[in-house]
Amino acid sequence: MVQTFTQPETISLEVPNSIALTVTGEQFEALVFANPDLRLERTSQGELIMNPPTGGESSSRNLSISGQLGNWCETHEDLGEGFDSSGGFILPNGATRSPDASWVSRARWEALTPKERKGFVPLCPDFVVELRSASDSLSTLQAKMREYMDNGARLGWLIDPQNQRVEIYRQQAEVESGEDVLPGFVLNLRRVWR
């Protein structure tokens, strides 16, 4: 007897903001792999966060940021690895986050096993960028930036095009530049502000 399997039925689910869906790390991974077109994150308490696709302006801005970081990474490949917004990181607090752009130092990257490099990366990036889109709450993104810092990020930039402002987050408040993390990297904001 030959068994045939049919495709599971897909259903739509609308979840009001007042309801929090929580999932384990394993459930989160299964959801992500079953829904590759969705942008999902998970808080340290296991709350599932569904990020809608961005609009054209945000997508263009993010491409500029990721492209500039990517170009810097290509010319400084011995220093570390860069990642776009689809890269997932499991932070030490258990959250799974996907910064809009990020970078991990070569020593930390090479300390990972091949298996750890293939899946969600089990560390917090050294450098993170979050770009505020029209639907993002500034206070939510600021909390996310503090979470990155609390989990080991050395430098973070929260880019807010609505107010044409960049908030810089550092482990050590007295440091005045990003030179110790990304030597020579300068982000041109011309395309981000337009």
C-alpha positions in Angstrom: 0.0 0.0 0.0 1.4 3.4 -1.0 0.6 6.3 1.2 0.3 9.8 -0.3 0.6 12.9 1.7 -1.3 16.0 0.9 -0.1 19.6 1.5 -1.4 20.8 4.9 -4.2 23.4 4.7 -3.0 26.9 5.2 -5.2 29.2 7.4 -5.0 32.9 8.2 -4.8 34.1 11.7 -5.3 37.6 13.0 -3.9 38.2 16.5 -4.9 41.4 18.3 -2.0 43.3 19.9 -3.4 42.6 23.3 -2.7 38.8 22.9 0.8 37.6 23.1 1.7 34.3 21.4 4.6 32.5 23.1 6.7 29.7 21.6 9.7 27.7 22.7 13.0 28.0 20.8 12.3 24.8 19.0 8.7 25.9 18.1 10.1 29.2 16.8 12.6 27.4 14.6 9.9 25.2 13.2 7.7 28.2 12.5 10.5 30.1 10.7 11.4 27.2 8.5 7.7 26.4 7.7 7.1 30.1 6.8 10.3 31.4 5.0 8.5 34.5 3.6 7.6 35.8 7.1 9.9 38.0 9.2 9.7 36.6 12.7 11.5 37.3 15.9 11.2 36.0 19.4 11.6 37.9 22.7 13.6 36.5 25.7 10.2 35.6 27.2 9.3 33.5 24.2 6.8 36.1 22.7 6.5 35.7 18.9 6.9 39.0 17.0 5.6 39.2 13.4 7.3 41.9 11.4 5.3 43.0 8.3 7.2 43.7 5.1 8.4 47.2 4.8 7.3 49.7 2.2 9.4 50.9 -0.7 11.2 53.8 1.0 12.3 51.7 4.0 13.4 48.9 1.8 15.5 51.3 -0.3 17.0 52.8 2.8 17.9 49.4 4.2 19.5 48.4 1.0 21.7 51.5 1.1 22.7 50.8 4.7 23.4 47.0 4.1 25.2 47.8 0.8 27.5 50.3 2.5 28.3 47.9 5.3 28.7 45.0 2.8 31.2 47.1 0.8 33.2 47.8 4.0 33.1 44.1 4.9 34.4 43.1 1.5 37.5 45.4 1.9 38.0 44.3 5.6 37.1 40.6 5.3 39.9 39.7 7.7 38.1 41.6 10.5 34.7 39.8 10.5 31.4 38.9 8.8 28.5 41.2 7.9 24.9 40.2 7.8 21.7 41.6 6.3 18.2 41.8 7.8 17.4 38.1 7.2 20.2 36.9 9.6 18.9 35.5 12.9 20.8 35.6 16.1 20.0 33.8 19.4 21.0 36.3 22.1 22.4 35.2 25.4 19.0 36.1 27.0 17.2 33.6 24.7 15.7 36.1 22.3 16.0 35.5 18.6 16.6 38.8 16.8 17.2 39.9 13.2 18.9 43.4 13.1 18.5 45.3 9.8 22.3 45.1 9.4 25.0 43.6 11.7 28.6 42.5 11.9 30.5 39.9 14.0 34.2 40.0 14.6 36.4 37.3 12.9 37.5 35.8 16.2 33.9 35.4 17.5 32.7 34.0 14.1 35.5 31.5 13.8 34.8 30.3 17.4 31.4 29.0 16.2 31.0 25.4 15.0 30.0 24.9 11.3 26.5 23.9 12.6 26.2 27.1 14.6 27.1 29.2 11.6 24.4 27.5 9.4 21.5 28.0 11.7 20.4 31.0 13.9 23.8 32.3 15.1 24.1 31.7 18.9 25.5 35.1 19.9 24.8 38.8 19.8 26.5 40.7 17.0 29.3 43.1 17.8 27.6 45.8 15.7 23.9 46.2 15.0 21.8 48.6 13.0 18.0 49.1 13.3 16.3 51.3 10.8 13.0 52.8 11.9 10.2 52.3 9.3 6.9 54.1 9.3 5.2 51.4 11.3 7.9 51.1 14.0 7.5 52.5 17.5 10.6 54.5 18.5 10.3 53.3 22.1 10.1 49.6 21.0 13.2 50.0 18.8 15.1 51.8 21.7 14.3 48.9 24.0 15.5 46.5 21.3 18.8 48.5 21.1 19.2 48.3 24.9 18.6 44.6 24.6 21.4 44.2 22.1 23.8 46.2 24.4 22.8 44.1 27.4 23.6 41.0 25.5 27.1 42.0 24.3 26.8 44.3 21.3 29.7 46.8 21.3 28.1 49.4 19.0 24.6 50.0 17.8 23.0 52.6 15.5 19.2 53.3 15.6 18.5 55.2 12.4 15.3 57.3 12.5 14.6 58.8 9.1 11.3 60.4 10.3 13.3 62.7 12.7 16.6 62.5 10.7 18.4 61.3 13.8 20.8 58.6 14.6 21.0 57.3 18.2 24.3 55.7 19.0 24.5 52.9 21.5 27.9 51.8 23.0 29.1 49.5 25.8 31.4 52.3 27.0 29.8 55.7 27.1 33.1 57.6 26.9 34.0 56.2 23.5 33.4 58.9 20.9 33.6 56.9 17.6 33.0 53.5 16.1 36.6 53.2 15.1 37.4 50.5 17.7 34.6 48.2 16.3 34.5 49.0 12.6 37.7 50.8 11.7 37.2 53.4 8.9 33.5 52.6 8.4 31.5 55.8 7.6 27.8 55.5 6.8 26.6 58.0 4.2 23.1 59.0 5.2 22.2 61.0 2.0 20.1 58.2 0.6 18.6 57.3 4.0 17.3 60.8 4.6 15.6 61.3 1.3 
